[in-house]
Amino acid sequence: MAKLTVVKKNTGGTIAQNKRARHDYFIEEKFEAGLSLQGWEVKSLRAGRMTITESYILFRDNEAFLFGAQIQPLLSASTHVVPEATRTRKLLLSRREIEKLMGAVNQKGYSCVPLACYWKGPLAKLEIALVKGKQLHDKRASEKDRDWQRDKARLMHK
């Protein structure tokens, strides 16, 4: 009797990253959120056509929403759907996570920004973080530390 072989698709991988957020903010805590997407948006994500560099997260009526993220529609998208590249997308988080994030943003002066979008199995996930802004001297210090780590690794390698 022959065995059936299952071929797995490569569903892992990063769709988009927000490298600017790591430069501009101190990252305090990270969360994983699901995205509420339309069909054409999922197809565009599979093609890697998402940018989250200028996006941010706002809370309304105990729900979290992603503003400013752009998903460029494919040319072969369905003709009966009018795609909107920068529409507001709902984030799927648990009630406790939303309450924790809202409390930190409203009371402690944190901000909430997306860090990365990636595939987790067949689902698109968004890594979001509670962040505090960096001053100019903080950015210089972190850049100096990064340069030192690179030079140290270079010296140790030789």
C-alpha positions as CSV (number, residue, x, y, z in Angstrom):
1,M,0.0,0.0,0.0
2,A,1.5,3.3,-1.0
3,K,1.8,6.2,1.5
4,L,0.4,9.6,0.7
5,T,2.9,12.4,0.8
6,V,1.7,15.8,1.9
7,V,3.3,18.8,0.3
8,K,3.3,21.8,2.6
9,K,3.2,25.3,1.2
10,N,5.7,27.8,2.5
11,T,3.3,29.9,4.6
12,G,5.9,31.4,6.9
13,G,7.7,34.6,6.3
14,T,7.6,38.3,6.8
15,I,5.2,40.4,4.7
16,A,6.3,43.9,5.9
17,Q,8.5,45.4,8.6
18,N,8.5,48.8,10.3
19,K,12.2,49.4,10.8
20,R,11.6,53.1,11.5
21,A,9.7,52.2,14.7
22,R,12.7,50.4,16.1
23,H,14.8,53.5,15.4
24,D,12.3,56.1,16.7
25,Y,10.9,54.4,19.8
26,F,11.9,52.4,22.9
27,I,9.9,49.1,22.6
28,E,8.4,48.2,25.9
29,E,6.1,45.2,25.2
30,K,5.1,43.3,22.1
31,F,1.7,41.7,21.2
32,E,0.4,39.6,18.3
33,A,-2.8,40.7,16.7
34,G,-4.9,39.2,13.9
35,L,-6.1,41.4,11.0
36,S,-9.6,41.6,9.6
37,L,-9.0,41.6,5.8
38,Q,-10.9,41.4,2.6
39,G,-10.2,38.8,-0.1
40,W,-8.3,41.1,-2.4
41,E,-6.1,42.2,0.5
42,V,-5.0,38.7,1.3
43,K,-4.0,38.2,-2.3
44,S,-2.0,41.4,-2.2
45,L,-0.3,40.3,1.1
46,R,0.7,37.0,-0.5
47,A,2.4,39.1,-3.2
48,G,4.1,41.2,-0.5
49,R,2.5,44.5,-1.4
50,M,2.1,46.0,2.1
51,T,3.8,48.9,3.8
52,I,3.4,49.8,7.5
53,T,6.0,52.5,8.0
54,E,3.6,55.4,8.5
55,S,0.9,53.4,10.2
56,Y,-0.4,53.6,13.8
57,I,-3.0,52.0,16.1
58,L,-5.9,53.8,17.7
59,F,-8.6,52.5,20.1
60,R,-12.3,53.3,19.7
61,D,-15.2,51.7,21.6
62,N,-12.9,49.0,23.2
63,E,-11.7,47.9,19.7
64,A,-8.3,48.4,18.1
65,F,-7.9,49.7,14.5
66,L,-4.9,50.0,12.2
67,F,-4.6,53.4,10.4
68,G,-2.3,54.3,7.6
69,A,-1.2,50.9,6.5
70,Q,-1.1,50.6,2.7
71,I,-2.0,47.4,0.8
72,Q,-1.6,48.0,-2.9
73,P,-4.2,46.2,-4.9
74,L,-3.2,43.7,-7.6
75,L,-4.1,44.5,-11.2
76,S,-5.9,41.2,-11.4
77,A,-8.2,42.0,-8.5
78,S,-11.9,41.3,-8.9
79,T,-13.7,43.8,-11.0
80,H,-16.8,44.1,-8.7
81,V,-14.7,45.3,-5.7
82,V,-13.4,48.8,-5.4
83,P,-10.1,48.4,-3.5
84,E,-9.1,51.1,-1.1
85,A,-5.4,50.9,-0.3
86,T,-5.4,52.8,3.0
87,R,-8.6,51.8,4.6
88,T,-8.9,51.3,8.4
89,R,-8.5,47.7,9.4
90,K,-9.7,46.2,12.6
91,L,-7.2,44.3,14.8
92,L,-8.2,41.1,16.4
93,L,-7.1,41.0,20.1
94,S,-8.5,39.6,23.2
95,R,-10.4,41.8,25.6
96,R,-7.6,41.8,28.2
97,E,-5.0,42.7,25.7
98,I,-7.1,45.6,24.4
99,E,-7.7,46.8,28.0
100,K,-4.0,46.6,28.8
101,L,-3.0,48.5,25.7
102,M,-5.7,51.2,26.1
103,G,-4.7,51.7,29.7
104,A,-1.1,52.2,28.8
105,V,-1.8,54.5,25.9
106,N,-4.4,56.7,27.8
107,Q,-2.8,56.9,31.3
108,K,1.0,56.2,31.0
109,G,1.8,58.1,27.8
110,Y,2.7,55.2,25.6
111,S,2.0,54.9,21.9
112,C,1.0,51.8,20.0
113,V,2.7,51.1,16.6
114,P,2.9,48.0,14.3
115,L,6.4,46.4,14.0
116,A,5.9,43.7,11.5
117,C,3.3,41.8,9.5
118,Y,3.9,38.1,8.9
119,W,2.2,34.8,8.1
120,K,1.5,32.4,10.9
121,G,0.2,29.3,9.1
122,P,-2.6,30.5,6.8
123,L,-3.3,33.6,8.9
124,A,-1.8,37.1,8.6
125,K,-0.6,38.4,11.9
126,L,0.5,41.9,13.0
127,E,3.2,42.3,15.7
128,I,2.3,45.5,17.6
129,A,4.2,47.1,20.4
130,L,3.8,49.6,23.3
131,V,6.5,52.2,22.7
132,K,7.9,55.4,24.1
133,G,9.5,58.0,21.9
134,K,13.2,58.5,21.8
135,Q,14.9,61.9,22.0
136,L,17.7,62.8,19.6
137,H,20.4,62.0,22.1
138,D,18.8,58.6,22.7
139,K,18.9,57.9,19.0
140,R,22.6,58.9,18.9
141,A,23.4,56.6,21.9
142,S,21.7,53.6,20.3
143,E,23.4,54.3,17.0
144,K,26.8,54.4,18.9
145,D,26.0,51.1,20.7
146,R,25.1,49.5,17.4
147,D,28.3,50.6,15.7
148,W,30.3,49.4,18.7
149,Q,28.7,45.9,18.6
150,R,29.4,45.7,14.9
151,D,33.1,46.7,15.4
152,K,33.4,44.3,18.3
153,A,32.1,41.4,16.2
154,R,34.4,42.4,13.4
155,L,37.4,42.3,15.7
156,M,36.4,39.0,17.3
157,H,36.0,37.4,13.9
158,K,39.6,38.2,12.8
